[in-house]
């Protein structure tokens, strides 16, 4: 089980959830990102409103964003956060399922 605070941080699971929702909103707002995210996860646009209530889906969105540094950096710049914050938040979320 993951701790409430990764070593050396004061980020809470609530902070991680808030940042994860910002990540998913960023993905949804960018057509090229949402299309790729849906294709990779197997989710449909109809599934998404329900799926994002699951913290594992939020983790999958963060993993997706962190896999492509230019997308991560664009998000961080727009959201005013450091990439390390995204990584810390991700460490507080459960691993996504192998498939949806």
C-alpha positions, 0 to 999 in steps of 0.5 A: 500500500502506498503511503500518504506522503512520498518520502521528502514531500508533503503531497497528500492523496487529495493533492494527487487526486486534484492534480490527476483531474487536472491532467485528465482535463488537459488530455480531454481538452487536446484532441490529439491527446484524447484520441490517443489516450482512448485508443491506448486504453480501449476506453470510449468517449462514452466510458470516460465520464464513469471511468475517471471516477476510478483512481486507476484511470486517473493513474493511467492518464498520468502515466500516459502524459508522462510517457511523452515529455513534450506533452508533460512539459506543456501540461506543467507549463499550463498548470504551473506545476513541476514535472516532479509534482506529477511524478509525486502525485502518480506515486500516490495513485493505484496502478491502472488495470491491464485492460478496461 
